[in-house]
Amino acid sequence: MRLKDFDYPFDESLIAQHPIEPRDRARLLVVDRRTGALAHHRFAEIPTLLRPHDLLVLNDTQVIPARLSGRKQPSGGRVEVLLVRQGEQANHWHSLVRGHVRAGQQVELPHGVLASVTTADEGGHAVITFPDGLDVLAYAEKAGQVPLPPYIHRAPVEDDRVHYQTVFARRPGAVAAPTAGLHFTEPLLQALIAHGVRTAYVTLHVGPGTFKPVTCEDIRRHVMDPEWYELPATTATLVNETRAAGGRIVAVGSTAVRVLETAAQNGLPLEAGTGETGLFIYPGFRFSVVEVLLTNFHLPKSTLFMLVCALAGRERMLESYRVAAVEKYRFYSYGDAMLII
């Protein structure tokens, strides 16, 4: 498994810099992984593309405005803090810091909040300690910016707080959106239910590790950063019932795939559970639960592209991406979608 095998030529002008409105107006490339047939649709047509008794599994994580600008004290040098996850103590946050900091240093953040650097390394990883009693998530909602991906070459605006969030987000903790879910609207979810498609939810708090570049030529040596997940009992039951009745499990996004397939490694039928997953899915992986995948278009040589290649085949995905580029599909987080059936 060589890294270069997952590269593809790409025109950066195809990267979506803004969301499409309404959400379900996005284009949808449908790929039949058995025949290789491709079909072009709009996302709003998805109820006609799924079957009654399919189970749609969505990630209900909520993106937090995790990007905080600050100044080192006493020098006044600029830094940027990206909150990644809460530590064992409520006011301790594992973070990524842009701008050199050292343990023991203080950083002044928006609204005059003075935080301390508890630990720091040369890679920008740090533990930031906030003042006792401060509700850090509530503070970030007021003081932080939406952590748009670096390939969106503009500053976040207020509308991104809505657009870079699924309509079913309810559990704060992600630093990036589960982007396949961004295309759904409440009426479309209701239309799916009316069509006989059931819905269920998992949680995976998307962290920077999802997007960590693969740098080793043998991709099998790559290590995913762990991310917190939960598979609720109600969802485990629905997955087991659907499979027993011959229905399909339709994962919305790579994060839903990783939760379901992580749980399946403990055996079937699925059991509820919570923990951290570092599951890295690449070609050769044997899927136990997921049969259909709804996903966006991903960066070349990324773990996300490797995951879709694992499900549908590398050559088939390379050809699908080639066609999508020719047809001017919009790529990445705010872009169009693909349904692999």
SULPEGI-V422079 format. One record per backbone hydrogen bond with DSSP energy under -1.0 kcal/mol. NH is the residue of the N-H (numbers start at 1). CO is the residue of the C=O. E is the energy in kcal/mol with one decimal. If there is no record, write none. Layout:
nh=NH co=CO e=E
nh=NH co=CO e=E
//
This chain:
nh=3 co=217 e=-2.2
nh=5 co=2 e=-1.3
nh=6 co=3 e=-2.0
nh=7 co=4 e=-1.4
nh=14 co=11 e=-2.3
nh=15 co=12 e=-1.6
nh=16 co=331 e=-2.1
nh=25 co=22 e=-2.1
nh=26 co=23 e=-1.4
nh=28 co=41 e=-3.0
nh=29 co=337 e=-2.5
nh=30 co=39 e=-3.1
nh=31 co=339 e=-3.0
nh=32 co=37 e=-2.4
nh=36 co=32 e=-2.9
nh=39 co=30 e=-1.8
nh=41 co=28 e=-2.5
nh=43 co=26 e=-3.3
nh=44 co=24 e=-1.6
nh=45 co=42 e=-1.9
nh=46 co=43 e=-2.2
nh=48 co=45 e=-1.7
nh=49 co=46 e=-1.3
nh=50 co=46 e=-1.1
nh=53 co=196 e=-2.6
nh=54 co=51 e=-2.1
nh=55 co=248 e=-2.9
nh=56 co=198 e=-3.3
nh=57 co=250 e=-2.9
nh=58 co=200 e=-2.7
nh=60 co=202 e=-2.6
nh=62 co=171 e=-2.6
nh=64 co=174 e=-2.6
nh=66 co=64 e=-2.6
nh=67 co=145 e=-2.0
nh=68 co=81 e=-3.2
nh=70 co=79 e=-2.4
nh=71 co=108 e=-2.0
nh=72 co=77 e=-3.1
nh=73 co=106 e=-2.7
nh=76 co=72 e=-3.1
nh=79 co=70 e=-2.4
nh=80 co=98 e=-1.8
nh=81 co=68 e=-3.3
nh=82 co=96 e=-2.9
nh=83 co=66 e=-2.4
nh=84 co=94 e=-2.7
nh=85 co=94 e=-1.5
nh=87 co=92 e=-3.8
nh=92 co=89 e=-2.0
nh=93 co=128 e=-2.5
nh=94 co=85 e=-2.6
nh=95 co=126 e=-3.3
nh=96 co=82 e=-2.1
nh=97 co=124 e=-3.0
nh=98 co=80 e=-2.9
nh=104 co=117 e=-3.6
nh=105 co=102 e=-2.0
nh=107 co=115 e=-3.0
nh=108 co=71 e=-2.9
nh=109 co=113 e=-3.5
nh=113 co=110 e=-1.1
nh=115 co=107 e=-2.8
nh=116 co=129 e=-2.5
nh=117 co=105 e=-3.1
nh=118 co=127 e=-2.9
nh=119 co=127 e=-1.0
nh=121 co=125 e=-1.8
nh=124 co=121 e=-1.5
nh=126 co=95 e=-2.4
nh=127 co=119 e=-1.8
nh=128 co=93 e=-2.8
nh=129 co=116 e=-3.1
nh=130 co=91 e=-3.0
nh=134 co=131 e=-1.8
nh=136 co=134 e=-1.1
nh=139 co=135 e=-2.5
nh=140 co=136 e=-2.7
nh=141 co=137 e=-1.9
nh=142 co=138 e=-1.1
nh=143 co=139 e=-2.9
nh=144 co=140 e=-2.6
nh=145 co=67 e=-2.3
nh=148 co=146 e=-2.1
nh=152 co=149 e=-1.8
nh=154 co=152 e=-1.8
nh=160 co=157 e=-1.4
nh=161 co=158 e=-1.5
nh=162 co=159 e=-1.4
nh=163 co=159 e=-2.7
nh=164 co=160 e=-2.4
nh=169 co=166 e=-1.2
nh=170 co=60 e=-2.8
nh=171 co=60 e=-1.7
nh=173 co=62 e=-2.1
nh=174 co=62 e=-2.2
nh=175 co=206 e=-3.0
nh=179 co=177 e=-1.6
nh=181 co=178 e=-2.0
nh=182 co=179 e=-1.4
nh=184 co=181 e=-1.2
nh=189 co=185 e=-2.2
nh=190 co=186 e=-2.2
nh=191 co=187 e=-2.2
nh=192 co=188 e=-2.1
nh=193 co=189 e=-2.0
nh=194 co=190 e=-2.4
nh=195 co=191 e=-1.4
nh=196 co=193 e=-1.4
nh=197 co=192 e=-2.6
nh=198 co=54 e=-2.3
nh=200 co=56 e=-2.5
nh=202 co=58 e=-2.6
nh=203 co=230 e=-2.1
nh=205 co=228 e=-2.1
nh=206 co=204 e=-1.1
nh=210 co=207 e=-1.4
nh=211 co=208 e=-1.4
nh=219 co=1 e=-2.2
nh=221 co=218 e=-2.2
nh=222 co=219 e=-1.9
nh=227 co=277 e=-1.8
nh=229 co=275 e=-2.7
nh=230 co=203 e=-2.4
nh=231 co=273 e=-3.5
nh=236 co=232 e=-2.4
nh=237 co=233 e=-2.5
nh=238 co=234 e=-2.1
nh=239 co=235 e=-2.7
nh=240 co=236 e=-2.3
nh=241 co=237 e=-2.7
nh=242 co=238 e=-2.5
nh=243 co=239 e=-2.4
nh=244 co=240 e=-2.1
nh=245 co=241 e=-1.7
nh=246 co=243 e=-1.0
nh=247 co=242 e=-2.7
nh=250 co=55 e=-3.3
nh=251 co=292 e=-2.6
nh=252 co=57 e=-2.6
nh=253 co=251 e=-1.0
nh=253 co=294 e=-2.6
nh=257 co=253 e=-1.6
nh=258 co=254 e=-2.4
nh=259 co=255 e=-1.9
nh=260 co=256 e=-2.3
nh=261 co=257 e=-2.9
nh=262 co=258 e=-1.7
nh=263 co=259 e=-2.4
nh=264 co=260 e=-1.9
nh=266 co=263 e=-1.6
nh=267 co=264 e=-2.1
nh=273 co=231 e=-1.9
nh=275 co=229 e=-2.0
nh=277 co=227 e=-2.6
nh=285 co=282 e=-1.9
nh=291 co=249 e=-2.0
nh=292 co=249 e=-2.0
nh=293 co=340 e=-2.0
nh=294 co=251 e=-2.7
nh=295 co=338 e=-2.9
nh=301 co=6 e=-2.9
nh=302 co=299 e=-1.3
nh=306 co=302 e=-2.0
nh=307 co=303 e=-1.8
nh=308 co=304 e=-1.8
nh=309 co=305 e=-2.0
nh=310 co=306 e=-1.9
nh=311 co=307 e=-1.4
nh=312 co=308 e=-2.6
nh=313 co=309 e=-2.4
nh=317 co=313 e=-2.2
nh=318 co=314 e=-2.7
nh=319 co=315 e=-2.1
nh=320 co=316 e=-2.2
nh=321 co=317 e=-2.8
nh=322 co=318 e=-1.8
nh=323 co=319 e=-2.3
nh=324 co=320 e=-2.5
nh=325 co=321 e=-2.2
nh=326 co=322 e=-2.2
nh=327 co=323 e=-2.5
nh=328 co=325 e=-1.3
nh=329 co=324 e=-2.8
nh=331 co=14 e=-2.8
nh=332 co=297 e=-1.1
nh=335 co=332 e=-2.6
nh=336 co=330 e=-3.1
nh=337 co=27 e=-2.4
nh=338 co=295 e=-3.5
nh=339 co=29 e=-2.6
nh=340 co=293 e=-3.3
nh=341 co=31 e=-2.8
//
